[in-house]
Amino acid sequence: MIAIRPRSVRRVALACLLVLGVIAGVSGCGLSAELDRERNPERRPTPTPTPNVEVPTRAADPSPSGIPTHSPSVPVQEGQGCPPSGLRFYADEGDAAMGLRAMGLDVTNCGDRPYKLNGYPAVTVLDASGAPFPGVRTVEGTDKVSMAPEDPGPRPLTLEPGESAHAALYWRMHNQDGVYLRVAPEKGDDTVTVRPPYPLDIGPENILGTTAWQPSE
């Protein structure tokens, strides 16, 4: 009778298990590959389904409620063409932060001759009927408007035909709206009335600060 040492038995058993594991693994891989070939004989990669993601669309900015309607009897600057003065004014939509309001005012030389500027725009806030807004005081510079940026100060400018200059208007938030602006390049010049895209919530007993004309960038 041949004696079998326990260590040899363990080695043989381990070898058998390894062989069986390899055979099972090969068989499993082969079956999986075969099923894959049946489903996709041309061996094209199966695309990974992409989940449907709903991208929200940005809604248009709602129109502010409670905006005073303008009066058709108020003569405003024509939408097209060049005024007789050779200057066209434009007020932008404005900006707001922490009670401080700002609005850009641009003037463009749409005529055929150079135009000289040196100073501040003359601006009067008008109500919906076209009358001066009660109690609003316009000042040159921004020192009287809390938190407003520093005024760069006046400088002589010459606007060639097609060139523009820019000024900024600053005020503190109030609970009433000015609808129009009566503007002139400087005090004593001919005025024109423009209607900004949004009214100025400036209210009575308020100050409108203006910066000096600067070249448009």
Salt bridges, closest charged atoms under 4 A:
GLU34 OE1 - ARG37 NH2 2.51
ASP36 OD2 - ARG43 NH1 2.68
GLU42 OE1 - ARG44 NH2 2.75
ASP61 OD1 - ARG58 NH2 3.99
ASP106 OD1 - HIS166 ND1 3.09
ASP201 OD2 - ARG101 NE 3.05
